[in-house]
Amino acid sequence: MEIKPFENRIYLSSPTMHGKELEYVTHAYNTNWMSTVGENVNEAEKLICEKVGCKYAVALSSGTSALHLATKLASVKDGDGVFCSDMTFSASVNPVVYERGIPIFIDAEYETWNMDAEALEKAVELYPNVKVLIMANLYGTPAKMDEITAVCKKHGITIIEDAAESLGATYKGRQTGTFGSFNAISFNGNKIITGSSGGMLLTDDFEAANKARKWSTQSRESAPWYQHEEVGYNYRMSNVIAGVVRGQFYYLEEHIKQKKEIYMRYKEGLKDLPIQMNPYDEETMQPNFWLSCMIIDKDAMCKQVRGDKQAKFFKEKGKSCPTEILQAIENINAEGRPIWKPMHMQPIFQNNPFITREGNGRTKTNVCGEDKISCVCEDIFERGLCLPSDNKMTKEQQNVIIEIIKRCF
Ligand SMILES: *Cc1c(COP(=O)(O)O)cnc(C)c1O
């Protein structure tokens, strides 16, 4: 059977509007509350606090700005090391660099693809003075929070949780975005719900929330004139954006349900192939299933060569690789993506420390299987990929994508 490309492109994860968003945006417009103050901002903060179970939410222009202010709240200063997830999007770690801190990347584990508490323990041995950690919940799957929290407690390390991808996910019944002293969520266009852009800083610390609010609005002191004692930022969320967020909020659970169905359909449809879906612990975790991903078994990988900007593969019967599958998906006008390339492999972070369970991951003594693959992150990047996970994708369209993947093996 010949498969024709989709007429309308199927995206990895794109915004899905419902109508309610426009009502709140229109209200802002009609009442001229078109700045960074207004009912939508206040209500969006309140709704998120109630949902997530935090005391304070500060609505900001992006998840990145939330992470930046979190980094400042955690007192990261010039030359300070900060333990960071290695397998994450660069926005998790750039704010450390804004503050002239030094990201120290921690390898992932295979059970959730998130920061490995054992590797973290190793990093603490090597860098006992580091007092801040930023951990992400990749693709909407919570990290092993008990294990990570235990290490941090033992060594007095402040946790910043990057829950940009995991809004609505829970670990042991508790929402992600509450495990850190300071937490960030994102309303970027590709996230589980969106404001078109935007983010929030979440915390239970009253003074921290006030500081973040002040810093985000240019650090104005209460004085008759513009009086400044600290550096300020223009990071506050617009009341228009907040209207979109406020409208989307009511569809968070619906989006999670759709994303879970997508994940389960892939899991079922691909079950006879030598692959696994992005894993989670069913006992303790309820992911938000933001992105469905797969990883090819080691012995079912055909040869694939990745340079800095291009990739090649060598076809083998019964085997495949991310490069081949991504190309096949692209050929039918659907969007997949490689696994987020680990931070320690990024040219801008080539001189930053990278720690695995064995210690220094830069020495490549701890080869885990293939040539040149020296850690869990590199292995998942080599063998894994993100599948089209848009919640507007129909069952029929997804079946076509599943069929296309099967044909790669
Ligand atoms: C999207 C994302 C961010 C950044 O959020 P923005 O709102 O786009 O600034 C940070 N960390 C992770 C892991 C993300 O996926």
The ligand as a MOL file (V3000), in Angstrom:
LIG
                    3D

  0  0  0     0  0            999 V3000
M  V30 BEGIN CTAB
M  V30 COUNTS 15 15 0 0 0
M  V30 BEGIN ATOM
M  V30 1 C 10.3670 25.2120 26.9840 0
M  V30 2 C 11.3680 24.9470 28.0110 0
M  V30 3 C 11.9430 25.9870 28.7500 0
M  V30 4 C 11.7670 27.4260 28.4230 0
M  V30 5 O 10.5070 27.9220 28.4380 0
M  V30 6 P 10.1900 29.2500 27.5670 0
M  V30 7 O 8.8380 29.6120 28.0520 0
M  V30 8 O 10.2030 28.8150 26.1470 0
M  V30 9 O 11.2160 30.2590 27.8730 0
M  V30 10 C 12.8010 25.6620 29.7790 0
M  V30 11 N 13.1110 24.3990 30.0500 0
M  V30 12 C 12.5970 23.3700 29.3580 0
M  V30 13 C 12.9760 21.9930 29.7430 0
M  V30 14 C 11.7280 23.6110 28.2940 0
M  V30 15 O 11.2680 22.5930 27.5800 0
M  V30 END ATOM
M  V30 BEGIN BOND
M  V30 1 1 1 2
M  V30 2 1 2 3
M  V30 3 2 2 14
M  V30 4 1 3 4
M  V30 5 2 3 10
M  V30 6 1 4 5
M  V30 7 1 5 6
M  V30 8 2 6 7
M  V30 9 1 6 8
M  V30 10 1 6 9
M  V30 11 1 10 11
M  V30 12 2 11 12
M  V30 13 1 12 13
M  V30 14 1 12 14
M  V30 15 1 14 15
M  V30 END BOND
M  V30 END CTAB
M  END
